[in-house]
């Protein structure tokens, strides 16, 4: 590493992952073809395994993640949330179920993103869903 190189924290990387998943959602909704690696490159200047792992993991398990979210979204579905909120919730659920990220860290990181990008009601909804999943898997 040379002077001027920066190492991004995982919290900063999660913001980029959220943006990537948001963009992919826009492409999917508008039936626009895309290459996942190209979307990642547009957001991340340097290749990062953490980013790739989460993005590809969320894409791979999207149906299972959405099913889990819908189970706990009281009279709602994940598709009714805004794209940013969907991305945050999917990242949180993916990290809870499919990674070795400590469960509390996965929840806290999702809540921190929701504090920045979601309104209060949605933040509470995301928190509630992740809390229920946490108690289900522990």
N, CA, C and O of each residue as an XYZ file, in Angstrom:
552
protein
N       0.831     -1.188      0.000
C       0.000      0.000      0.000
C       0.871      1.247      0.000
O       1.875      1.322      0.709
N       0.479      2.199     -0.788
C       1.260      3.429     -0.824
C       0.508      4.528     -0.088
O      -0.664      4.382      0.261
N       1.210      5.626      0.138
C       0.589      6.764      0.807
C      -0.587      7.228     -0.054
O      -0.472      7.317     -1.276
N      -1.683      7.515      0.574
C      -2.864      7.960     -0.173
C      -3.865      6.843     -0.391
O      -5.033      7.101     -0.682
N      -3.411      5.584     -0.251
C      -4.347      4.471     -0.356
C      -5.250      4.478      0.872
O      -4.799      4.754      1.984
N      -6.489      4.183      0.668
C      -7.385      4.124      1.817
C      -7.992      2.733      1.905
O      -8.286      2.095      0.895
N      -8.163      2.299      3.093
C      -8.835      1.026      3.314
C     -10.222      1.363      3.833
O     -10.382      2.018      4.863
N     -11.216      0.898      3.093
C     -12.578      1.201      3.500
C     -13.038      0.229      4.578
O     -12.711     -0.957      4.552
N     -13.791      0.751      5.509
C     -14.346     -0.121      6.545
C     -15.480     -0.935      5.949
O     -16.012     -0.600      4.891
N     -15.837     -1.985      6.625
C     -16.966     -2.790      6.145
C     -18.263     -1.979      6.161
O     -19.149     -2.201      5.336
N     -18.367     -1.052      7.091
C     -19.555     -0.180      7.113
C     -19.630      0.645      5.836
O     -20.700      0.792      5.245
N     -18.496      1.180      5.418
C     -18.465      1.960      4.169
C     -18.750      1.060      2.967
O     -19.439      1.461      2.029
N     -18.219     -0.143      3.007
C     -18.455     -1.085      1.919
C     -19.927     -1.480      1.844
O     -20.456     -1.678      0.750
N     -20.592     -1.597      2.986
C     -22.019     -1.936      2.976
C     -22.838     -0.839      2.289
O     -23.840     -1.136      1.638
N     -22.426      0.415      2.426
C     -23.113      1.497      1.706
C     -22.985      1.279      0.208
O     -23.939      1.489     -0.542
N     -21.804      0.858     -0.227
C     -21.595      0.585     -1.647
C     -22.420     -0.627     -2.093
O     -22.999     -0.622     -3.179
N     -22.470     -1.652     -1.261
C     -23.275     -2.841     -1.570
C     -24.738     -2.440     -1.709
O     -25.426     -2.887     -2.627
N     -25.209     -1.597     -0.796
C     -26.589     -1.111     -0.851
C     -26.839     -0.402     -2.188
O     -27.876     -0.611     -2.819
N     -25.898      0.428     -2.613
C     -26.033      1.160     -3.872
C     -26.038      0.203     -5.066
O     -26.816      0.376     -6.004
N     -25.179     -0.792     -5.023
C     -25.117     -1.793     -6.099
C     -26.439     -2.551     -6.185
O     -26.993     -2.710     -7.272
N     -26.944     -3.017     -5.049
C     -28.210     -3.766     -5.037
C     -29.380     -2.884     -5.471
O     -30.300     -3.350     -6.143
N     -29.341     -1.618     -5.088
C     -30.354     -0.647     -5.534
C     -30.330     -0.572     -7.062
O     -31.371     -0.672     -7.712
N     -29.148     -0.397     -7.621
C     -29.004     -0.268     -9.072
C     -29.485     -1.522     -9.793
O     -30.166     -1.432    -10.814
N     -29.133     -2.689     -9.265
C     -29.570     -3.953     -9.856
C     -31.095     -4.052     -9.823
O     -31.712     -4.522    -10.779
N     -31.695     -3.610     -8.724
C     -33.150     -3.620     -8.602
C     -33.787     -2.727     -9.675
O     -34.791     -3.099    -10.281
N     -33.202     -1.558     -9.902
C     -33.703     -0.645    -10.942
C     -33.620     -1.322    -12.314
O     -34.568     -1.274    -13.099
N     -32.468     -1.957    -12.594
C     -32.315     -2.653    -13.871
C     -33.357     -3.765    -14.011
O     -33.998     -3.897    -15.054
N     -33.519     -4.557    -12.958
C     -34.491     -5.659    -13.000
C     -35.906     -5.137    -13.237
O     -36.634     -5.674    -14.073
N     -36.299     -4.094    -12.506
C     -37.651     -3.541    -12.635
C     -37.917     -3.022    -14.044
O     -39.036     -3.108    -14.550
N     -36.873     -2.484    -14.669
C     -37.021     -1.896    -15.999
C     -36.593     -2.849    -17.116
O     -36.492     -2.463    -18.281
N     -36.344     -4.107    -16.729
C     -35.947     -5.152    -17.669
C     -34.757     -4.728    -18.531
O     -34.735     -4.944    -19.743
N     -33.776     -4.123    -17.876
C     -32.545     -3.693    -18.529
C     -31.477     -4.747    -18.254
O     -31.262     -5.136    -17.107
N     -30.808     -5.207    -19.315
C     -29.744     -6.195    -19.134
C     -28.539     -5.536    -18.481
O     -28.254     -4.362    -18.719
N     -27.844     -6.295    -17.665
C     -26.658     -5.771    -16.986
C     -25.733     -6.919    -16.638
O     -26.140     -8.080    -16.600
N     -24.490     -6.576    -16.387
C     -23.500     -7.525    -15.915
C     -23.201     -7.138    -14.468
O     -22.799     -6.006    -14.200
N     -23.392     -8.060    -13.547
C     -23.210     -7.768    -12.121
C     -21.819     -7.205    -11.853
O     -21.674     -6.240    -11.101
N     -20.794     -7.802    -12.465
C     -19.426     -7.304    -12.238
C     -19.257     -5.867    -12.704
O     -18.528     -5.093    -12.084
N     -19.930     -5.507    -13.799
C     -19.849     -4.128    -14.296
C     -20.531     -3.160    -13.328
O     -20.031     -2.060    -13.093
N     -21.665     -3.568    -12.772
C     -22.359     -2.721    -11.791
C     -21.459     -2.522    -10.573
O     -21.348     -1.414    -10.049
N     -20.824     -3.592    -10.132
C     -19.917     -3.499     -8.984
C     -18.766     -2.545     -9.305
O     -18.407     -1.702     -8.484
N     -18.186     -2.683    -10.509
C     -17.050     -1.827    -10.906
C     -17.438     -0.355    -10.966
O     -16.620      0.516    -10.670
N     -18.686     -0.072    -11.348
C     -19.134      1.321    -11.412
C     -19.131      1.961    -10.025
O     -18.900      3.163     -9.899
N     -19.385      1.174     -8.991
C     -19.502      1.691     -7.633
C     -18.188      1.562     -6.865
O     -17.838      2.447     -6.083
N     -17.464      0.475     -7.081
C     -16.215      0.218     -6.351
C     -15.027      0.405     -7.282
O     -14.908     -0.279     -8.298
N     -14.161      1.326     -6.933
C     -12.984      1.602     -7.753
C     -12.036      0.406     -7.755
O     -11.448      0.067     -8.781
N     -11.897     -0.222     -6.597
C     -11.006     -1.370     -6.501
C     -11.816     -2.617     -6.158
O     -12.827     -2.556     -5.458
N     -11.341     -3.742     -6.671
C     -12.049     -4.995     -6.432
C     -12.035     -5.328     -4.940
O     -11.029     -5.127     -4.259
N     -13.141     -5.830     -4.450
C     -13.237     -6.151     -3.042
C     -14.060     -7.426     -2.871
O     -15.215     -7.498     -3.290
N     -13.443     -8.427     -2.248
C     -14.112     -9.726     -2.081
C     -15.354     -9.633     -1.195
O     -16.360    -10.290     -1.463
N     -15.285     -8.821     -0.141
C     -16.432     -8.657      0.759
C     -17.639     -8.155     -0.031
O     -18.745     -8.676      0.114
N     -17.420     -7.149     -0.861
C     -18.502     -6.583     -1.679
C     -19.058     -7.657     -2.611
O     -20.270     -7.864     -2.677
N     -18.164     -8.339     -3.332
C     -18.610     -9.379     -4.268
C     -19.380    -10.483     -3.555
O     -20.429    -10.922     -4.027
N     -18.851    -10.934     -2.408
C     -19.502    -12.017     -1.666
C     -20.928    -11.643     -1.281
O     -21.850    -12.439     -1.457
N     -21.112    -10.432     -0.755
C     -22.455    -10.026     -0.307
C     -23.374     -9.817     -1.502
O     -24.511    -10.289     -1.498
N     -22.894     -9.113     -2.526
C     -23.739     -8.838     -3.700
C     -24.183    -10.146     -4.350
O     -25.372    -10.356     -4.589
N     -23.224    -11.020     -4.633
C     -23.583    -12.296     -5.274
C     -24.413    -13.174     -4.344
O     -25.298    -13.896     -4.801
N     -24.136    -13.117     -3.060
C     -24.920    -13.893     -2.098
C     -26.374    -13.445     -2.062
O     -27.288    -14.269     -2.078
N     -26.580    -12.128     -2.012
C     -27.953    -11.597     -1.996
C     -28.673    -11.975     -3.290
O     -29.843    -12.355     -3.257
N     -27.985    -11.874     -4.426
C     -28.607    -12.231     -5.702
C     -28.948    -13.722     -5.718
O     -30.044    -14.106     -6.125
N     -28.017    -14.552     -5.278
C     -28.207    -16.005     -5.294
C     -29.370    -16.433     -4.405
O     -30.170    -17.285     -4.792
N     -29.465    -15.842     -3.212
C     -30.473    -16.270     -2.235
C     -31.662    -15.310     -2.149
O     -32.422    -15.343     -1.181
N     -31.817    -14.462     -3.158
C     -32.836    -13.406     -3.104
C     -34.242    -13.953     -2.793
O     -34.949    -13.391     -1.957
N     -34.639    -15.025     -3.448
C     -35.987    -15.573     -3.211
C     -36.150    -16.050     -1.770
O     -37.176    -15.790     -1.141
N     -35.138    -16.748     -1.244
C     -35.186    -17.216      0.143
C     -35.177    -16.036      1.118
O     -35.902    -16.032      2.113
N     -34.348    -15.040      0.818
C     -34.252    -13.850      1.673
C     -35.596    -13.119      1.690
O     -36.086    -12.730      2.750
N     -36.185    -12.937      0.508
C     -37.467    -12.227      0.424
C     -38.578    -12.998      1.132
O     -39.442    -12.407      1.780
N     -38.544    -14.322      0.999
C     -39.537    -15.161      1.681
C     -39.429    -14.987      3.199
O     -40.433    -14.866      3.902
N     -38.183    -14.976      3.682
C     -37.940    -14.799      5.112
C     -38.416    -13.406      5.557
O     -39.049    -13.267      6.604
N     -38.110    -12.389      4.762
C     -38.536    -11.018      5.089
C     -40.056    -10.937      5.130
O     -40.627    -10.377      6.065
N     -40.706    -11.496      4.120
C     -42.169    -11.420      4.031
C     -42.850    -12.132      5.199
O     -43.933    -11.739      5.630
N     -42.211    -13.173      5.699
C     -42.746    -13.914      6.852
C     -42.909    -12.991      8.061
O     -43.846    -13.141      8.845
N     -41.976    -12.023      8.205
C     -41.978    -11.171      9.386
C     -42.396     -9.723      9.133
O     -42.504     -8.942     10.077
N     -42.631     -9.359      7.888
C     -43.132     -8.012      7.602
C     -44.636     -8.059      7.806
O     -45.366     -8.615      6.985
N     -45.086     -7.484      8.884
C     -46.478     -7.566      9.290
C     -47.403     -6.944      8.243
O     -47.423     -5.725      8.073
N     -48.175     -7.792      7.538
C     -49.121     -7.355      6.518
C     -48.459     -6.547      5.395
O     -49.106     -5.733      4.735
N     -47.167     -6.785      5.193
C     -46.411     -6.124      4.136
C     -45.632     -7.170      3.368
O     -45.546     -8.326      3.782
N     -45.063     -6.757      2.242
C     -44.093     -7.587      1.537
C     -42.885     -6.710      1.246
O     -42.988     -5.485      1.181
N     -41.747     -7.353      1.073
C     -40.525     -6.607      0.811
C     -40.649     -5.775     -0.471
O     -40.042     -4.711     -0.589
N     -41.438     -6.270     -1.425
C     -41.586     -5.548     -2.694
C     -42.281     -4.188     -2.524
O     -42.186     -3.332     -3.404
N     -42.974     -3.988     -1.406
C     -43.641     -2.701     -1.148
C     -42.690     -1.656     -0.587
O     -43.004     -0.466     -0.563
N     -41.524     -2.110     -0.136
C     -40.534     -1.169      0.394
C     -39.814     -0.487     -0.769
O     -39.795     -1.000     -1.888
N     -39.228      0.666     -0.492
C     -38.407      1.336     -1.494
C     -37.176      0.499     -1.806
O     -36.787     -0.359     -1.014
N     -36.570      0.744     -2.943
C     -35.414     -0.057     -3.363
C     -34.261      0.019     -2.368
O     -33.577     -0.977     -2.135
N     -34.042      1.188     -1.785
C     -32.971      1.332     -0.793
C     -33.273      0.476      0.424
O     -32.401     -0.229      0.931
N     -34.520      0.542      0.892
C     -34.928     -0.241      2.064
C     -34.842     -1.737      1.783
O     -34.438     -2.515      2.647
N     -35.227     -2.138      0.560
C     -35.110     -3.545      0.181
C     -33.657     -3.991      0.259
O     -33.356     -5.060      0.789
N     -32.755     -3.165     -0.274
C     -31.332     -3.512     -0.285
C     -30.801     -3.664      1.140
O     -30.080     -4.615      1.440
N     -31.156     -2.731      2.010
C     -30.687     -2.783      3.403
C     -31.192     -4.053      4.088
O     -30.427     -4.749      4.756
N     -32.467     -4.346      3.923
C     -33.045     -5.525      4.571
C     -32.423     -6.803      4.012
O     -32.129     -7.732      4.765
N     -32.222     -6.854      2.702
C     -31.616     -8.055      2.102
C     -30.188     -8.264      2.585
O     -29.786     -9.394      2.863
N     -29.421     -7.184      2.688
C     -28.047     -7.306      3.194
C     -28.073     -7.858      4.620
O     -27.328     -8.782      4.947
N     -28.933     -7.288      5.464
C     -29.027     -7.724      6.855
C     -29.408     -9.186      6.977
O     -28.791     -9.935      7.735
N     -30.425     -9.592      6.232
C     -30.874    -10.991      6.285
C     -29.787    -11.915      5.737
O     -29.513    -12.966      6.316
N     -29.174    -11.527      4.634
C     -28.114    -12.358      4.060
C     -26.981    -12.552      5.069
O     -26.514    -13.670      5.290
N     -26.550    -11.452      5.671
C     -25.445    -11.563      6.632
C     -25.841    -12.411      7.843
O     -25.023    -13.170      8.363
N     -27.086    -12.284      8.291
C     -27.550    -13.084      9.431
C     -27.553    -14.577      9.116
O     -27.141    -15.392      9.942
N     -28.014    -14.931      7.927
C     -28.251    -16.335      7.613
C     -27.096    -17.036      6.909
O     -26.922    -18.244      7.073
N     -26.310    -16.311      6.134
C     -25.372    -16.979      5.236
C     -23.905    -16.606      5.430
O     -23.054    -17.099      4.690
N     -23.580    -15.750      6.405
C     -22.178    -15.372      6.585
C     -21.749    -15.632      8.025
O     -22.566    -15.952      8.888
N     -20.460    -15.487      8.258
C     -19.971    -15.635      9.626
C     -19.857    -14.288     10.333
O     -19.234    -14.188     11.391
N     -20.458    -13.256      9.749
C     -20.536    -11.960     10.437
C     -21.269    -12.193     11.758
O     -22.329    -12.819     11.764
N     -20.729    -11.705     12.871
C     -21.464    -11.859     14.136
C     -22.890    -11.305     13.990
O     -23.100    -10.227     13.434
N     -23.846    -12.060     14.495
C     -25.271    -11.714     14.305
C     -25.589    -10.282     14.736
O     -26.293     -9.559     14.032
N     -25.071     -9.880     15.888
C     -25.341     -8.532     16.399
C     -24.756     -7.475     15.455
O     -25.368     -6.431     15.231
N     -23.578     -7.750     14.908
C     -22.952     -6.820     13.961
C     -23.819     -6.698     12.709
O     -24.048     -5.592     12.218
N     -24.300     -7.826     12.193
C     -25.144     -7.814     10.993
C     -26.387     -6.944     11.222
O     -26.757     -6.141     10.365
N     -27.015     -7.110     12.364
C     -28.212     -6.322     12.690
C     -27.852     -4.853     12.856
O     -28.501     -3.986     12.272
N     -26.823     -4.568     13.647
C     -26.433     -3.171     13.889
C     -26.055     -2.448     12.608
O     -26.415     -1.286     12.424
N     -25.335     -3.121     11.722
C     -24.933     -2.495     10.461
C     -26.161     -2.152      9.609
O     -26.233     -1.075      9.017
N     -27.111     -3.065      9.555
C     -28.336     -2.796      8.783
C     -29.103     -1.623      9.393
O     -29.617     -0.771      8.667
N     -29.182     -1.577     10.705
C     -29.897     -0.485     11.379
C     -29.184      0.844     11.142
O     -29.839      1.865     10.933
N     -27.860      0.843     11.171
C     -27.112      2.080     10.897
C     -27.392      2.582      9.486
O     -27.562      3.784      9.281
N     -27.441      1.678      8.513
C     -27.793      2.080      7.143
C     -29.212      2.626      7.098
O     -29.479      3.638      6.451
N     -30.118      1.947      7.791
C     -31.519      2.382      7.804
C     -31.658      3.758      8.457
O     -32.491      4.558      8.032
N     -30.851      4.042      9.485
C     -30.893      5.369     10.117
C     -30.512      6.453      9.116
O     -31.061      7.555      9.141
N     -29.569      6.130      8.236
C     -29.099      7.106      7.245
C     -30.031      7.243      6.052
O     -30.201      8.340      5.520
N     -30.641      6.129      5.621
C     -31.330      6.126      4.328
C     -32.818      5.814      4.362
O     -33.493      5.951      3.341
N     -33.342      5.402      5.499
C     -34.754      5.021      5.571
C     -35.483      5.941      6.543
O     -34.863      6.559      7.408
N     -36.801      6.027      6.395
C     -37.534      6.813      7.388
C     -37.720      5.970      8.653
O     -37.456      4.768      8.662
N     -38.171      6.618      9.695
C     -38.254      5.981     11.014
C     -39.109      4.717     11.027
O     -38.727      3.713     11.627
N     -40.272      4.765     10.361
C     -41.157      3.604     10.346
C     -40.493      2.406      9.678
O     -40.588      1.280     10.167
N     -39.822      2.656      8.560
C     -39.159      1.571      7.836
C     -37.968      1.053      8.643
O     -37.723     -0.153      8.675
N     -37.231      1.948      9.292
C     -36.108      1.529     10.130
C     -36.608      0.578     11.210
O     -35.988     -0.453     11.472
N     -37.732      0.928     11.838
C     -38.302      0.057     12.879
C     -38.737     -1.280     12.290
O     -38.576     -2.323     12.923
N     -39.284     -1.248     11.083
C     -39.714     -2.471     10.414
C     -38.511     -3.385     10.149
O     -38.560     -4.587     10.411
N     -37.426     -2.789      9.624
C     -36.207     -3.545      9.338
C     -35.652     -4.145     10.630
O     -35.275     -5.316     10.670
N     -35.608     -3.338     11.667
C     -35.125     -3.800     12.965
C     -35.968     -4.974     13.466
O     -35.425     -5.974     13.935
N     -37.282     -4.853     13.367
C     -38.184     -5.906     13.829
C     -37.987     -7.209     13.076
O     -37.947     -8.280     13.681
N     -37.863     -7.123     11.752
C     -37.666     -8.321     10.926
C     -36.350     -9.003     11.290
O     -36.310    -10.216     11.497
N     -35.274     -8.221     11.368
C     -33.970     -8.799     11.677
C     -33.949     -9.404     13.079
O     -33.339    -10.451     13.299
N     -34.612     -8.747     14.019
C     -34.682     -9.265     15.383
C     -35.403    -10.615     15.415
O     -34.958    -11.542     16.092
N     -36.507    -10.724     14.688
C     -37.263    -11.988     14.656
C     -36.452    -13.101     14.007
O     -36.467    -14.239     14.474
N     -35.742    -12.770     12.924
C     -34.904    -13.778     12.263
C     -33.773    -14.200     13.195
O     -33.452    -15.384     13.297
N     -33.177    -13.231     13.869
C     -32.108    -13.526     14.836
C     -32.601    -14.523     15.890
O     -31.907    -15.490     16.204
N     -33.774    -14.291     16.424
C     -34.310    -15.190     17.460
C     -34.704    -16.545     16.873
O     -34.674    -17.554     17.577
N     -35.065    -16.577     15.617
C     -35.414    -17.826     14.966
C     -34.176    -18.711     14.756
O     -34.242    -19.930     14.915
N     -33.050    -18.083     14.399
C     -31.852    -18.872     14.081
C     -30.971    -19.145     15.301
O     -30.049    -19.958     15.222
N     -31.237    -18.487     16.412
C     -30.433    -18.719     17.608
C     -31.142    -19.566     18.629
O     -30.587    -19.846     19.692
